[in-house]
Amino acid sequence: MTEEETAAAYARKLKRAAQMLFFQRHRVPGLRGWELRKSLGKDYMKVVELLNFELGKLGLQVKVIPETSETERPERLTDEELDRARFYITLGGSPTATETQLAGWRIDDLAVLAASLAYILARQGKAPKSEVEKLLKEKLPEWRVNLSLDRFIKMKYLSLDENGVLRLDWRTRAEVDLKTLLELLLTEETTSASSEGKSPSTS
C-alpha cells in the first residue's frame, strides 16, 4: 500500500470512529474497545490517537475509562483491558458556565452532584444512599433530591448496589476532575473555618 493509500485508509477510519463515538447507539453513551476494534481493525488505538488530535482543536477529547481500574492510563492497559474499556467523547477541560447551560444542566442539579461526589469521596469512595439523601435534604426539597439522584444513577455518574450503597460510576471518572473538586471543597472549608474563627471587629 502506498503512502497516499495508507493516509486515505486512516482518513476513512478516522471518519468512521468519529461517527461511532458521536452518535449514541446504546442507552449508555460511548463504546467498548472491542466494538471499535471490530469496526476499525487491530490498529484502532492509532485511529483513536488521530481522532484525539483533531478533537483537541475543538476542545474535546476521547476518554478511555477502564472497566475496573480508576488510575491506569490507556497506554498502560493490556489489549484485553482496552477491549473492555469504555471510549467516550467529552470536553477537554472544565466547562464554562455557558457550556454547562447549553448542555442542559440546572444549577441545583450540579449542586446535588458535587455534594454527592464530595461526600462519597470523603467516605473512601462509597456511602449509603440514605446518608447522602439526608445531607442533601438539609439544603434542597426532598423531591429534587430524589429526582436528581435517580437521574445521576441512570446517567452512570453514580452507581447503587443491592445494599443501597452509592459509589462513583464510570462517567464521573470520565467527566469530573475529582482532584480539583476536592481542592475547591478543601479551600472552601478552610475559608469558612477562618471566617468563623475571626473575632468581631470593634470600632
C-alpha positions as CSV (number, residue, x, y, z in Angstrom):
1,M,0.0,0.0,0.0
2,T,1.4,3.4,-1.0
3,E,1.7,6.3,1.4
4,E,-1.3,8.0,-0.2
5,E,-3.4,4.9,0.1
6,T,-2.4,4.5,3.8
7,A,-3.3,8.1,4.5
8,A,-6.7,7.7,2.7
9,A,-7.4,4.5,4.7
10,Y,-6.7,6.2,8.0
11,A,-8.9,9.2,7.0
12,R,-11.8,6.8,6.3
13,K,-11.2,5.1,9.7
14,L,-11.0,8.4,11.4
15,K,-14.4,9.5,10.0
16,R,-15.9,6.1,11.0
17,A,-14.5,6.4,14.5
18,A,-15.9,9.9,15.0
19,Q,-19.4,8.8,13.7
20,M,-19.4,5.8,16.0
21,L,-18.5,7.8,19.1
22,F,-20.6,10.9,18.4
23,F,-23.8,9.1,17.5
24,Q,-25.2,7.2,20.5
25,R,-26.4,3.7,19.7
26,H,-26.8,2.4,23.2
27,R,-28.7,3.8,26.2
28,V,-25.3,4.5,27.8
29,P,-23.0,6.8,25.7
30,G,-19.7,5.7,24.4
31,L,-18.4,2.4,23.1
32,R,-16.3,-0.6,24.3
33,G,-12.9,-1.1,22.9
34,W,-13.9,-4.3,21.2
35,E,-16.6,-2.5,19.3
36,L,-14.0,-0.1,17.9
37,R,-11.5,-2.9,17.1
38,K,-14.2,-4.9,15.3
39,S,-15.1,-1.9,13.0
40,L,-11.7,-0.2,12.7
41,G,-9.2,-3.1,12.8
42,K,-6.5,-4.0,15.3
43,D,-4.8,-0.6,14.9
44,Y,-7.9,1.2,16.3
45,M,-5.9,2.8,19.1
46,K,-3.8,4.7,16.5
47,V,-7.1,5.9,14.9
48,V,-8.3,7.0,18.4
49,E,-5.0,9.0,18.8
50,L,-5.5,10.7,15.5
51,L,-9.1,11.4,16.4
52,N,-8.0,12.9,19.7
53,F,-5.6,15.2,17.9
54,E,-8.4,16.5,15.7
55,L,-10.9,16.8,18.6
56,G,-8.4,18.8,20.6
57,K,-8.8,21.6,18.1
58,L,-12.5,21.8,19.2
59,G,-11.8,21.5,22.9
60,L,-12.9,17.9,23.0
61,Q,-11.1,14.6,23.7
62,V,-11.7,10.8,23.8
63,K,-11.5,9.5,27.3
64,V,-10.6,5.8,27.8
65,I,-12.3,4.6,31.0
66,P,-11.0,1.1,32.2
67,E,-13.6,-1.3,33.4
68,T,-12.2,-1.8,36.9
69,S,-9.1,0.4,37.4
70,E,-9.6,4.1,38.1
71,T,-6.0,5.1,37.8
72,E,-4.4,3.2,34.9
73,R,-3.5,5.3,31.9
74,P,-4.7,3.9,28.5
75,E,-1.1,3.3,27.3
76,R,-0.6,1.0,30.3
77,L,-3.6,-1.1,29.6
78,T,-3.3,-4.5,28.1
79,D,-5.2,-5.3,24.8
80,E,-7.7,-7.3,26.9
81,E,-8.3,-4.4,29.2
82,L,-8.7,-2.0,26.3
83,D,-11.3,-4.3,24.8
84,R,-13.4,-4.0,27.9
85,A,-12.7,-0.2,28.5
86,R,-15.2,2.4,27.5
87,F,-14.3,5.1,25.0
88,Y,-16.2,8.3,25.4
89,I,-16.0,11.8,23.9
90,T,-16.1,14.6,26.5
91,L,-14.8,18.2,27.0
92,G,-11.1,18.6,27.1
93,G,-11.2,20.8,30.2
94,S,-13.6,22.2,32.8
95,P,-16.8,23.5,31.1
96,T,-17.7,27.2,31.3
97,A,-21.0,28.4,32.8
98,T,-22.3,28.9,29.3
99,E,-21.3,25.4,28.2
100,T,-22.9,23.9,31.3
101,Q,-26.2,25.7,30.5
102,L,-26.1,24.6,26.8
103,A,-25.7,21.0,28.0
104,G,-29.0,21.3,29.9
105,W,-27.6,21.3,33.4
106,R,-29.5,23.1,36.2
107,I,-27.5,24.8,38.9
108,D,-29.4,22.7,41.6
109,D,-28.6,19.5,39.7
110,L,-24.9,20.5,39.7
111,A,-25.1,21.2,43.4
112,V,-26.6,17.7,44.1
113,L,-23.9,16.0,42.0
114,A,-21.0,18.0,43.6
115,A,-22.2,17.5,47.1
116,S,-22.9,13.8,46.5
117,L,-19.4,13.2,45.0
118,A,-17.7,15.1,47.8
119,Y,-19.5,13.1,50.4
120,I,-18.7,9.8,48.7
121,L,-15.1,10.7,48.2
122,A,-14.8,11.7,51.9
123,R,-16.1,8.2,52.8
124,Q,-13.4,6.4,50.8
125,G,-15.4,6.1,47.7
126,K,-18.7,4.7,49.0
127,A,-21.6,5.8,51.1
128,P,-25.1,4.7,52.0
129,K,-27.7,6.4,49.8
130,S,-29.7,7.2,52.9
131,E,-26.8,9.3,54.3
132,V,-26.3,11.2,51.0
133,E,-30.1,11.9,50.9
134,K,-30.1,13.2,54.5
135,L,-27.2,15.5,53.7
136,L,-28.9,16.9,50.5
137,K,-32.3,17.3,52.1
138,E,-30.8,19.8,54.5
139,K,-30.5,22.2,51.6
140,L,-32.9,21.1,48.9
141,P,-36.5,19.8,48.7
142,E,-36.9,16.1,49.0
143,W,-38.5,15.7,45.6
144,R,-35.5,17.5,44.0
145,V,-33.0,15.3,45.8
146,N,-34.8,12.1,44.8
147,L,-35.2,13.1,41.2
148,S,-31.6,14.2,40.8
149,L,-30.0,11.2,42.5
150,D,-32.1,8.8,40.4
151,R,-31.1,10.8,37.3
152,F,-27.4,10.6,38.1
153,I,-27.6,6.8,38.7
154,K,-29.3,6.3,35.4
155,M,-26.7,8.5,33.6
156,K,-23.9,6.5,35.2
157,Y,-22.4,9.3,37.3
158,L,-23.3,7.2,40.4
159,S,-23.9,3.5,40.9
160,L,-26.2,2.0,43.5
161,D,-25.7,-1.6,44.7
162,E,-28.1,-4.1,46.2
163,N,-27.3,-2.9,49.7
164,G,-28.2,0.7,49.0
165,V,-24.6,1.9,48.8
166,L,-23.6,4.7,46.3
167,R,-20.3,4.7,44.5
168,L,-18.7,6.8,41.7
169,D,-19.5,5.3,38.3
170,W,-17.5,5.5,35.1
171,R,-19.0,8.7,33.8
172,T,-17.8,10.6,36.8
173,R,-14.3,9.4,36.2
174,A,-14.6,10.5,32.6
175,E,-16.0,14.0,33.1
176,V,-15.3,15.2,36.6
177,D,-11.8,16.4,37.7
178,L,-12.1,14.9,41.2
179,K,-8.8,16.3,42.3
180,T,-9.9,19.8,41.5
181,L,-13.3,19.2,43.1
182,L,-11.6,18.2,46.4
183,E,-9.2,21.1,46.3
184,L,-12.1,23.5,45.8
185,L,-14.0,22.0,48.7
186,L,-11.0,22.0,51.0
187,T,-10.3,25.6,50.1
188,E,-14.0,26.5,50.9
189,E,-13.8,24.6,54.2
190,T,-10.6,26.4,55.2
191,T,-12.1,29.8,54.2
192,S,-15.2,29.1,56.2
193,A,-13.3,28.0,59.2
194,S,-11.1,31.1,59.1
195,S,-14.1,33.3,58.9
196,E,-15.8,31.6,61.8
197,G,-12.7,31.9,63.9
198,K,-12.4,35.7,63.5
199,S,-13.3,37.9,66.4
200,P,-15.9,40.5,65.7
201,S,-14.3,43.8,64.8
202,T,-14.7,46.7,67.1
203,S,-14.9,50.4,66.3
